């Protein structure tokens, strides 16, 4: 067997552009594929015929939520159009502070002047967006070679701290410029910064540094703000108390995912379970994350509750218990509802996952207080499937302009869904290339008595709160964050063959995994 690798970025870009068919063309391709089967002699022998048209289903388009921004900006509230918005004339709801920062440039094709200009523009964008971002770095920008990254970072960290320690300050942010082809450099930097040095870092690729597009700078500013404890935007419905099943009762929203070893990783490489949980109410935009290694290819999350870890005054006892305590400390409320979005597992293990993980959640709650029994809803989130939604017509107003995809907020909960279970397909994002893939949400357990309408609206609204971009996303953010965190934790493993702890000052600052 021969393994080929495409090394030219232009060839990859061209390959992707060819694969991304317009929905109308993709629909025609499907129908053309079906035609020959009606002429197949074996199909005729058994009386099998194939209808030469797609299944017609009824759906609806959920209205987008109104987003709330800081009152200091000219635009205080905004209704997104076709799942997108920008930060023009808007400011972050809560701007974080970056008083001390530095930049290291690992990209040899980025000149010192270009790197300095990029940092200046990024600082300006952070300030315009509502952050308190000091313009000058602790030390002048440093150029570095990718070799010996660990000793280099430690050496310069000591230099930074020699200046900051007498002032009783820490380094708030390290900006790192990476070459476009950086191999393991990104992972090395994240592992060293987050598990060795306790630094919040933001990596930027050289190709983006050279272009300095405003939208890219905006997205980086949004990520930095969440990493240092800020908040980008909130749902107006959350502020005024209209978020279904959430606003009326203290609610914590979980997201969970399990990352399995890739092909080529050693047999000792474990699977990694990541669980994130909202730490604010009623806004539900800020999340904290925890990770645990577990048996290789084990789909059931083992670290939700550990019965042997509970003792008098301890805060351990598994990830659910730790998140519940953290939520109580940050909000001053005891969550009465738990909404648990879980990345999908194989169909044959659904019942096992429900039995084990629901039991772990209940035990974690009881370990805090024997009479503490919040209402739990568990929702499986499935993106890997072959269902696609095409618009009934491609006229103006019924699809996204140019791309031809269904509008963001399109939901289908009949015909193609399970005949008895509580599930639905939601296309919450604005697909710009190819054919949008809806996400299937399957409710396995529901003590909160969600109506279909309430859960669909809540899920769609949450998709407008992702911290990394100014658009609605395709998958509910808690699951997206859990996936990011599990992938990040996998970068930590390679160094010592085990999963090191993330430094507390990184976790406490904000959403470092953004």
N, C-alpha and C positions, 0 to 999 in steps of 0.2 A: 504494500500500500504506500502510495506517495502522498505526503502532506505538503500542500502548497500554501504559500503565504503571500498576500498582496501587500507590498511594501510602499507603493506609491499612493499618497493621500488623494491625488486627483482621480486615480482609478477607482478607489473606494467610493469617492463622492459620485462618480459617474455610475457605478454599479447600483448605489442606493437610489439615484435619481431614476434609473430604468425600472427598478423594482417598485417604486412608489407610483402606482397607477392612479389615475383619476377615478373616483368611484363609479362614474358612468362607464368607463372603459373596463373596470374590474367586473362590473355587473355583466357586461357583454361577454367577457371571457368565461365567466361561470356558466352562462347559458350555452355558449358554444361547446363547452366541455361536456355538458349533459346530452346534447343532441345525438352523438354516436351511440349512446347506450340504448336508445329506442330501436336501433337497427341490429342490436346484438342478438344472434340466433338463440343463445342460451336464455337470455331475458325473455324473448318471445315464447320459448318453449314452456317457461313457468308462468307465463301471463303477466310478466312484470313490465310496467310502463312507467316512464318518468315524465312528469309534467314540466313543460318547457317554460316555466316562469317561477319567480321567487315567491316565497310565502308572504302573503300580505297580512301585516299585523297592525293593530291600532296602538298608537303611542301618544304621548303628549310632551310638551316642552315646559319644564319647570321655569318659573321666573327667576332671574338672577337676584342675589341679595344686594342690598345697598351697603357699601363699605364706608366705614367711619375713619376719618383721618384726624390729625391734630388740628385743633381750632386755630393755631397760629398760621396755618397755611391759608391761601386764598380759597382753595376747594376743600371744604370740610366733610362733605358727603359726596359719594359718587356711585352711580348705577352703571356697572360694567356693560359694555356693548359687545356682544358675541364673545363673551368670556375673557375679554382683555381690557387692560387699562394701562396708564402710565403714571409716573410720579410728578408730572409737570404740574406746578402750582399746588402740589400736595406735600404734606410733611408727615413723617412717621408718627403714629399715635404716641409712642414713648421713645424718644431718641436716647440711645445708649451713650456712654462716655468713653472716649479713647484719649486719655491724657498723655500716655507714654507709648510710643510705638517705634518700630525700626523696620528696615527693609533689607533683605539679602537677595541678590540677583545671581541665580545659577545658570542663566541663559547666556551663552557666549556671544550670540548674535544680537543681543540687546546692549546698546552702548550705555555708559554711565548716565549720559545726558537724557537718553530716552527713558531710562528707568526712573530717574528723578522727576521728569515731566509727568510720567504716569502716576507716580505717588502724589504729586501735587494736584493733578486732576481728580484723583480718587478722593483725596482729602476734601476738596471743594465740593464734590458731589455728596459726600457724607454730610457736610455742613448744610448744604442746600436742602437735603432730604430731612433734616431735623436733628442730626446727631451733634453732640458736643465733641468735635474732633480737632485736637490741637494740630496746627500746621507743620511744626518742625519735629523731625525724629530725634530720638535720644542721642544717636550717633549718626554721622553721615552714612549714606547708603554704601553697602559692602558688596563687592563682586566676589564670587566664589566659584570653585570648580566642583562638579558633582562627586568627585572622588573624596573619600574620607569625610563624609557628611557628618557623622556622629561627633568626632572630635572637633570639627569646625563649629558646629552649632553650640556645643558645650563651651568652647573657648569664647565665642562671641556673647553667649548668654552671660558668662562671668563678667565680660567687659560692660555689658548693659547694667548688670546688678551693682558693679562697683560705683556706678554713678547714681543709681536709684536707691540703693540700700540706705545710705546716709539720710536720704529724704523720706525714708519709710514708705517707699513706693514699689510697686511691681510693674513689670512690662505688660501693658494691657493688650498689645497686639503685635504680632510679627507677620509682616507681609513678605511672601516668598514668590519670586518670579522664576518659573520653571521653563526649561526648553520644551518645545512641542513634543518631541520624542524623549521621554524622561525615564522609561523603564520602571524600576522600583523606587526611583527617587521620591515620588510623591508619598508612597507608603512609608518610606524611611523617615521622612520629615514629620509626617503625622504621628508616627509611633514615638519618635524621640521627643517631640514637643508635648504630646499629651500624656505620655506615661513616664517620661524621664524628667523633663524640665518643668512641666506644669504650665505650658504656654498656649495661649489661644493663637492660632495661625490662620492665615488666609492665603491660599496658593492661587497664582494667576499664570496662565500660559503665555508664552512669548508672543504668539500671533495676535492675541487680544491686547497685549500691552502696546504693540506697535499701532494697532488701529484706533484704540481708545474711543470706541463707539459709546455714545451716551447711554444706550440701553444696557450695554455690558457693565459700565460703571455703576448704573443704577442697581442692577442685580447684585453686584459685589457689595455695594453699600447696604442692601437689604440683608445679605448674609452676615456681614460684619455686625450689623445692629443686633441681630438675634443672638450672635455668639457672645456679645458683651452684655447681654441682659436687657436689651430693648424690646420693643414690640412694634411691628410694622403697620399693621392695620387690624381692625376688629369689625365684626359684623354689627351693623346697626341694630338688627333684631336681637342680638345678644345684649347690647347696651340698654335697650328699652324693654327687655323682658319678653320677647316674642319668639325665642328659639324653641322649637317643639321639644317638650319633655326635659329640656335642660334648664331653661331660665327659671322655672318655678320651683325647682328643688336642687340643692347642691349636687352636682354631677361631675364625675371624673370619667374621662374618655381614654381608653387604652388602645394602643396599637401593638401588634405582636407579629414577629416573623422569625423564621429559622433559616439560617444560611448553611448550606451543606458544602463540603469540600469540592473543589473543582477537579476535573481530570488532571492528573499529573501531580497533585499534591500528595504528600506522604501519607501512608496508612495511619500514622499516628495523629494526623490532623483531625480535630474534632468538628462536629457541627456546632454552630453558635446560635443561641437563642437571644433575641433582642426584644425588650419590652419597653415602650415609651408610655408616658401618661401625662395628661394635662395637669398643669400646676396652677392654673388660674380659673376662677369662676366668677361671673358667668361668661367671660370672654372666650375661654377654651382655645387659646392660640399658642401659649407657651407650654413646651413639653420637656420633661426630664427623661433620661434614658438609662437603662441598665442592661448589661449583657452577662451571659453565663455560658461557658462551654458545656457541651453534653456529648453523649455517645454519638459516634459517627453515623450519619444518615438517620438519626432518630428524629421523627417529625413531631412527636409530642413534647411540649416544653416541660422540662423536668424541674426547672428552678423557680416555678411560680410560688411554691410554698415548700419549705423544708421544716418538717415537724421537729427535727432534732436540734434546730438552731434557736428555738424560742426559749427564752429565760427571762427572769425578772429584770426589767429595765433595759433589755436589749432592743435594738431596732432592726435586727436581722430577722430571718424567718422566711426568706424568699422575696422575689421581686415585687409581688403584689403588695405584700405588707409594707415593704420599704416605700413604695410609691404612695400608698394610702397615708402613711405617716408624714411623708414629705408634702402631700396635698394639704393635710390638716394644718401643718405648720405655716405653709405659704398663704393659705386662704383664711384660716381661722374657722373653717367649716368642716363638718363630718360629711363625707359624700353619702347621699341616700340613694343615688342611682349609679350603677356601673355600666358603661357601654363599652364592650370589648370587641374591637375590630381585629379579626384574625386572618392573616394571610392563609390562603387555601392550602389544604392537604389533599392527598389522594382520596377519592371517594370511598374506598374500602376502609379508611381509617377515621372517617368523620365521627362515628359513634364513639370510638375509643378516645378521640381528642375531646369531644364534648364531655364524656364521663370524667376523664382525668382532669381537664383544665377547669371545668365548672366546679368540681370538687375542691381543687386547689384554691380557687377564688373564695369559695365559701369558708374553707378552713382558715385562710389568711384573715378574713374578716372576723371570724369567731375568736382567733388568737388575740385580737385587739380587745374584744369584749364579748363574752359568751352570748349576749343578747343583741349584738350588732349584726344585722342581717339586711344589707342593702339589696335593692332590686337589681337583678343582673340581666343584661341582654348580650348575647354572643352572636356576632355576625361574621360569616366567612366571606372573604373578599377574593374573587377569582378574576384574574386578568388573562391567564393563559388558556384560551379556548378558541374555537373557530367560528363563533357567531359574529356576524357583521350586520349592521343596520344601514340600509340604503333609503334615501328619501323617495317618497312616492312620485315626486316630480322635482326637477332640478331648476325650478323657476326662482326668481328673485324673492327673497323673504322666507323660503322654505329650506334653504341650505346656506352654508357658509359661502360667502362670495369667493369666487375663483377655485377654492379647493373642492366644492361640491359635496362636502360631508354634512351629516345631520348637525343641527344646531346644538350648542352646549346646553345641557339640561334635558336632553331627550331621554325619556324613560319609557320602558316597555315592561309591563308586568302581567301580560296575558299571552295566550296562544303558544309562545315559545318557552314559557316558564313551566316550572313543576306544577302538576295538576293539584297537589294538596299542600306542598310546602310554601313557606313565606319567602319568596325571592323576587328579584327584579333585575333588569339590565339598565344601567345608567351610563350614558355618554356625557360626562360632565365637562369635558374639555373641548376646545376649538381645534379640531384637527386641520393642520395646514398642508400636510403632504400625505399622499397615500389614502388609505381608507381607515377611518377612526375605528378603534376597537373598544366597544363598550365594556364596562366592568360588571360582573355578576355579583350581586350582594345576596347572600343566602342566610337567612336568620335561623340559627340552630336552636336558640333558647331565648325566650322573651318574657321576663317577669314585669317589664315596664309597660306592657300592653300598648305597644306602638301600633298605630294604624299604618297602612301602607303609605298613605299620603304624608304623614308626619315623619316617618323614617326616610322617605325619599327626599323630602325637603331638607331635613337635617343633614343628610349625607351630601347632597348637592351644595348646600351652603358651606359646609366644612371644606369642600374642594376649592373654595375661593380664599382660603386662609393659609395656603402654603407659603412658608417664609422665604422661599428661594426665588420667587418670580412674580411678575405682575400679570398673571393670567390664572384662570382656573386650571386645575390639574386633573389628570385622568383617573387618579386613584385617591381615595380619601387620605389626607395628610398623615394621620397617625400611623397607618400601615407604611406609607412612603418613608416616614422618618425611621420606623423600625427597620426597614430594609436598608436604609443608608447607614444606620448604626451597626447592623450586623455585618455589612460589608466593610465598614471602618474597622471593626474589631478584628476582622480576619487579617487586616494589614498588620496588626500587632503581634500575631502569633509567630511569624517566621523567625524572630530574633532569638528567643530562648526556648522555642518549642512549647510554650504555654501562653496563656492569656494573662498579660500583666494588668494591674489595676490602673484605671485612669485617675490622674491626680485630682484631688478634691477641688482645688482652685479653678480647674478647667470646667468641671461639671457644674460648680456653683455659679459661674459667671453667666452661662446661658446655654443655648442650644449649639454646642460645639460641633455636632455632627451634621449641621446644615451644609 
